[in-house]
Amino acid sequence: MTAVRTPGARQTETLTVGNLHPEDDFMHAVSAHASHNESMFFNFFDSRQRIGGFVRIGNRPNEGHAEMTFCLFMPGGELLMQWAKPPIASNEVFSAAGLQLDVLEPARRFAVSYEGPAVRISNPLDMKNPGTAMRSNPALPTSLQLTVTGVGPMIGDRDGNAKDAVIFLDGVGHYQQAIAATGELRVGAERWQLEMRGVRDHSWGPRLWHSIVKDRSLWISFGEDLTFIACKTWLAADKKPDEMGCVIEHDKVVPLRSISMRSRFAPHTYYHDAVVLDVVDANGRAFTLDGSVIAYVPLRHRKPGEETVYLGQAMTQFRLRERTVLGLSEYFDAESTVAGLVEQSLRGEYVVE
């Protein structure tokens, strides 16, 4: 793919926040941990055309495979989906099952490329039974080609032990970055020219999906002048959650001092259909963002001997005063918590989380 600057996107001048180096964009040494994972994740949304979603590759070299997810919500409410677990022998590149993620210039320029079949699912909620949904809907030749520009710094911690890090995962190298992307999506005979905003994520170290009780992550980018990252993670049901997040305004990053989320769930389900985000940043500024879910897909992780964990990914329209934009709201719930969410859904009330 030819590397060009994303039109209209101003590249970040401040490359990193925290103890990161731009070179952390490249691959890292593999630890001895059986569940060592190095992953990169891009979410991106074209608010005008109402297209968006995410792609992810997670390399698990000590387990001999990668995890590849391609998930795009389409303008008519359909879902374009592909997932694979191809074998790998090393951790040298992010390339799996037709998806390739390239670093063209550390902290500044990237390329996302997917070439292969994707299943066009008429009702994304059918993914509650993924095997049936993937077999009973048509698979179409699909191409996604994006040129991606970092429009804010890489924000995080390369060791996973800095208590004052803005973005962190305990014991894991991790950072996130606001991005802009342009390119083309082709599905069968249809084509879309895309102009997108979003956030990318890169982490390396042990990854245990089943060690989390609950997680709420919101990525909301109005443009290079204003992006919100807000995440809350419960490692135990009886303990307070870890919180991390920030406001990104061009090259300036302001940590969040407090994060409150009020969630509403669709009746008889654990699927969120609305969220209100209230945050206060380190400078004392308060922001309230109202989110309405436009499209939702229920995903899951299963492992023998562990409880199933459910991962709800939703293209969500967020409003901040007079501005609106599409972003991603990701809800992660261990199986043991789902019954309580279903009970709360029947009351039709917002739940403070």
N, C-alpha and C positions, 0 to 999 in steps of 0.2 A: 504494500500500500504506500502511495506517495504521501510523505509527511508535509503538511501545510499548517499554518496557523489558523485556528478557528476564526472565521470572519466575525468581527464585532466583539470579540472577547479580548480584554486586556490581560496579558499575562501577569502573574504575580511577581512582585519585586522581592518581597520577603519570602524566602523559600521554605523555611522551617520555623516551627515554634516548639520548644522542648529540646531534648538532647539528641534530636534526629540529625542525620546528614542526608542531602539529596540522594546519595548513593544507596540509601536504604530502600529506594524504589526497586533495586535489583534483588535477586534471589539471595537467600541466606543459608548458612550451614545448617545441616540437619542434625538435631539433637538425638540422643539415644531414647527419648521417650517414645513408647509404642504408638501414641496418638499424636505424634508431631504433625503439624499442619502448617502449610504456608498458603495463604489465600489472598486473592484480590477480587474486589467486588465493586461494580459501578452501578449506581442507579441514576436514571436520567428521564426527563419528562419534557415533552413538547406540549405546553399548555394550550396553544392555539388549536392544534389538531387533536388534542386529547389522546395522545399516544405516550406510553411510558412504561417503565418497569425496571428490571435489573438483569445483569449477567454476573456470574461468579464462577471462578475456578478455585478449588481447594486441593492442593497437592498433599497426599498422605503417603510419602515415600516408604515409611517403615511398615505400612500396611499394603504397599504395592499397587495403589490405585489413586486416581484423582476423582473429585466430585465436580461435575459440570452442571450448571443450571442456566437456562435461557428462558426468561419469563417476561413477556410484553403484553400489556393491556392494549387492546385495539379500540378505534373510535366508536364502533358499534356495540361495545360491551363484551366482545369476544376476548379470548385469551390465546396467545401464541406461546406454546410451551414445548420445551425439550429438556430432558434430563438424562445424564449418563454417568457411569462409574467405570471409566476405561482404565486398563492397567497402565502403570508407569514404572520406569526403572530408576528414575532419578528425580531431582528437584531443580532442574536446570532452566525450565521455561514454564510459562503459563500457556499451555496449548493442550486442549483436550476435546475430543469428539466434535471437531469442527469449529470450536471457539478458541480464539487466540487473543491474548492481551499483551500488548507490547509497550515497553517504555522507550520512547523515542529520544527524549531529553529529560533527565531526572528532574522531578518536581514541576515540570513545565508542560511536556507534550507526550501524548499517549495515543495508541490506536486500539480500537475494539473491532474485531472482525469475527463474524459468524457466517459459515457457509454449510448448509446441510438441511435436512428435513426438520420441520417444526409442526406440531399438531395444533390445528386451529379449533379450539374448544368453544362451542357456542355458549355454554353456561359455565363460567369459571368455578362455580360452587360444586360442579360435578367432580372436581379434583379431590373431594373428600374421599372418593374411591378412585385413586389415581390410575390403577391398572385398567379399569373399565373405561375411564374418561380418555385415556391415551389410545386405547384400542378402538373405541367406537366413534371417534371423530377423525376427519381427514388430515393426513400428513401432507404438507405442501413444501416444495422447494423454497428455501428462505435464505436471504442474504441480508445481513446488517453490517454496514461499514461506517464507522464513526471515527472522526478525528477529534481528539479530546484535548482541552487546554486547562491547566490548573489556574484558577482565578483567585485563589487564596493560598496561604501557606499549607504545607504538610504540618498537621497538628497532632502531637502524640508523644510517645516515650518508647525508645528503642529497647529498653530492658524490662519494662513492665514492673518496675519497683519504685518509681518516683511518686511519692505521695502527693506532690503538688502538680502533677501532670494534668493538663486540661482534658486530654483524651487518653484513656488508659485501659489496659486489661491486665490483671494481676499475673505476673510471671510470663507475660507474652509481649513481644514487640508489636506495636500497634500504632497506627495513625489514620487520620481521615483528612480529606481535602475537598473544598468546593471546586466544581468543574463546570465547564461549558462544553458542548459537543455539537458538531454538525455532521451530516452525512446522509445516507440513503438506506431505506428499508425496502426490500422487495419480497413479496409473498405471492408465489405463483405469478400471475400476469400483472399484479397491482404494484404500484410504486409510491413511496412517500419521500419527499425531501424534508429532512428533520433539522430543527434548531432546538436544542435541549439544554436544560440546566439540571444539576444534581450534585451528588457527593460520591466520592470513591473512598474505599477502605482497603487497607493492606495490613495483614497481621502474620506473625510467624511464632510458632511455639506450640505447646500442647493445646489441643482443642477437644474438649469433651462436651458434646451437645447435651448430655444427660446430667450434667452437674448444676444446671440452672433450674430454679423453680419457676421463675417468671421474668420476662424482660419486655420492656417497652422502648422502642427506638423510633424517633421521628427525624426525618431529613427533609428540610424545607428550604429551597433556594429560590429567592425572588430574582436573583441576578448577582453579578459580581459585587454589587453594593450592599447586599443583605442576604445572609444565609444563616439558618438556625440548625444546630445539631443538639438534640436532647435525648438522653438515654437514661433509663433506670433499670437496674438489674437486681433481682432478689436471688441470693444464693441459698437462702433458707427461709422458710415461711414465717418463722418467728423472729426474724431480724430485719432491721431497717435496710432498705435497698442501697446499693452503690449508685451514685449519680454522677454523670459527666455530661458536659455540653458547653456550648459557646455560641456567641454571636460573631459572625465573620462579616466585616465591612471592608471590602477591598483587601488590603494587606493587614488590617487591624483585627486582632482576635481578642475578644473580651470573654473570660470564663463566666459561666452561669453560677450564681450564688445559691439559687433555689430553683427546683423544678417540680411543678405539680401538674398532673394529668387527670382529667375527668373523662372517663370513657363510658360510652353507651354501647350495649350489645343487642344485636338483632334478636327478636323473641325466639325462645327455644334453642338458642345457639350460644356458642362462645365466640362468635364472629363480631368484631367491633364494627359499628356503622357510623360512629361519630366520636370525635375526641376534641377536648378543649385543652390547650397547652397554656399554662401560666408560668412565666419565668421571670426571675429578677437577675440581672447581671451584676458583675462585680462593681460596677459604677453606680448601682442603685436604680438603673432603668428597669421598668416593668413592661412586659409585653404579654398580650393575650392573643392567641391565634385560635380561631375556630376552624375545626376540620370536619368535613363531610366526606365519607367514603363514597367514591364513584364506582369502584370495582374492587372485588375482594377474591383472593384465591386461598383456600385452605391447604397448606402443605404439612408435612410431618417428617419426623426422623424416628426410625425404629432400630432397635438393637437388641439381640437376644439377652435376656436377663435384666433388662432395664425397662423402666416405664416409657411409653411413647411420649414424645414431646411434639406439640402442635405449633406450627409456625404460620400465622396469618399475615399475608402480604397484601397491602391495600393501596391502590392509587387513590390519593385523597386530595380534595380541593381545600386549601387552607386560605383563610382570609385574615389579613392584618390591616385593620382600618379600611382604607379604600383599595388596597392591593389584594389580588387573588393570584394563586399559582397552584399547580399540581406538584405534589411531593409524595413521599413514601412513608407510610406508617406500618411498622412491623411489630407484631405481637407474638410473643413466644410464651407458651404455657405448658407446664408439665401435666401429664394426664390426671394426676391427683387433684389438680386445681380446677378442672374443667366443669365438674358438677356445680361448684359454687358459682361460676360465671353464668351457667345456664339458669340457675335460680335467680341471679340478679337480673338477667335479661327479661324475665317475666314481669318485673316491676317497672320496666321502661324508664328507669332513672339513670342518671349519670353516677358512676362509681368513682370516687376519689382514689387515685392510685399513686 
